[in-house]
Amino acid sequence: MRLHHVQVACPPGGEDVARRFYAAALGMTEVEKPEELRARGGVWFRAVDGSGGVTAEIHVGVEDPFAPARKAHPALVLEGADALDAVRHRLEEAGYDVDLSQRDTFPGHDRVHTFDGHGNRVELLVARD
């Protein structure tokens, strides 16, 4: 068994806000939704490794009424000791708050939390060397 994707929600018309966070700030790539699912709205993002293998996929689906996930969240593992700080700085430069208060609270990892443009919680972590 392996995880295929994680879905978070956005309000109707919130796709561009999701793009600014997941693609522009986090660096994921937007992928086209299957034709039969496009009418539902939403947008999908994917991260790949150096050989093109999918390492993470986030589906942002439209939910009405919308309520952000403030506790439940995807946790994305970054590669390399400097990756967490690089992504954190990119997020901050794009105007997203990054919570460093739990950086050392997950054994064997450094981690931070942030919120996408709709208020959904996202965790970023990297294994300690």
C-alpha positions in Angstrom: 0.0 0.0 0.0 1.2 3.5 -0.7 -0.4 6.9 -0.6 -1.5 8.2 -4.0 -2.6 11.8 -3.1 -3.9 14.1 -0.4 -6.9 16.3 -1.0 -7.4 19.7 0.5 -10.3 22.0 -0.2 -10.8 25.5 -1.5 -13.9 27.7 -2.0 -15.5 28.0 -5.4 -13.2 30.1 -7.7 -10.2 29.5 -5.4 -8.0 27.8 -8.0 -5.7 30.8 -8.6 -5.1 31.2 -4.9 -4.1 27.5 -4.7 -1.8 28.0 -7.7 0.1 30.8 -6.0 0.8 28.6 -3.0 1.3 25.1 -4.3 3.0 26.0 -7.6 4.6 29.4 -7.2 5.6 29.3 -3.5 6.1 25.5 -2.8 7.4 24.7 -6.3 5.0 21.9 -7.2 3.9 21.4 -10.8 0.3 21.8 -11.8 -1.0 18.7 -13.6 -4.1 18.5 -15.8 -7.2 16.9 -14.2 -8.9 14.1 -16.2 -11.6 15.4 -18.5 -14.4 13.8 -16.6 -13.4 15.6 -13.4 -12.7 19.1 -14.7 -16.3 20.3 -14.4 -16.0 19.9 -10.6 -13.4 22.7 -10.4 -10.2 22.5 -8.4 -6.6 22.0 -9.4 -4.0 19.3 -8.9 -0.3 19.6 -8.1 2.6 17.1 -8.2 6.2 16.9 -7.1 8.7 14.6 -8.8 12.2 13.3 -8.1 15.2 13.6 -10.4 14.2 10.6 -12.4 10.6 11.8 -12.9 9.0 9.6 -10.3 6.0 11.1 -8.4 7.0 11.9 -4.8 3.9 13.9 -3.7 0.5 14.8 -5.1 -2.0 17.3 -3.7 -5.5 17.7 -5.1 -7.3 20.9 -4.3 -11.0 20.3 -4.6 -13.8 22.8 -4.5 -16.0 22.6 -1.4 -19.1 24.7 -0.8 -19.6 25.7 1.9 -15.9 25.9 2.5 -14.0 25.6 5.8 -10.2 25.3 5.9 -8.5 22.3 7.5 -6.7 24.0 10.5 -5.5 20.8 12.1 -5.7 18.0 9.5 -2.9 18.5 7.0 -0.5 17.1 4.4 3.1 16.7 5.5 5.6 17.1 2.7 9.1 15.7 3.1 11.8 17.8 1.5 15.2 16.5 0.4 18.5 17.9 1.7 19.6 19.8 4.8 19.1 23.2 3.3 15.7 22.5 1.6 13.5 23.4 4.5 15.1 26.8 5.0 15.0 27.5 1.2 11.3 26.7 1.0 10.5 28.6 4.2 12.2 31.7 2.8 10.4 31.4 -0.5 7.1 31.1 1.4 7.8 34.1 3.5 8.9 36.2 0.5 5.5 35.3 -1.1 3.7 36.5 2.0 2.9 33.3 3.8 3.4 32.9 7.5 5.7 30.1 8.6 5.4 28.7 12.1 8.8 27.7 13.5 7.5 26.9 17.0 7.5 23.1 16.5 10.7 22.9 14.5 12.4 20.4 16.9 9.3 18.5 18.1 9.2 15.6 15.7 12.0 13.0 16.4 14.6 12.8 13.6 13.2 15.7 11.6 13.2 19.5 11.4 9.7 20.8 10.5 7.6 23.9 10.1 4.0 24.6 9.5 2.3 27.1 7.2 -1.1 27.7 5.7 -2.0 27.8 2.1 -3.9 30.9 0.7 -7.2 29.4 1.9 -6.1 28.6 5.4 -5.4 24.9 5.1 -2.5 23.8 7.3 0.6 22.3 5.5 3.6 20.7 7.2 7.1 20.7 5.7 9.8 18.5 7.1 13.3 17.3 6.4 15.2 14.4 8.0 18.1 15.5 10.2 21.5 14.3 9.1 
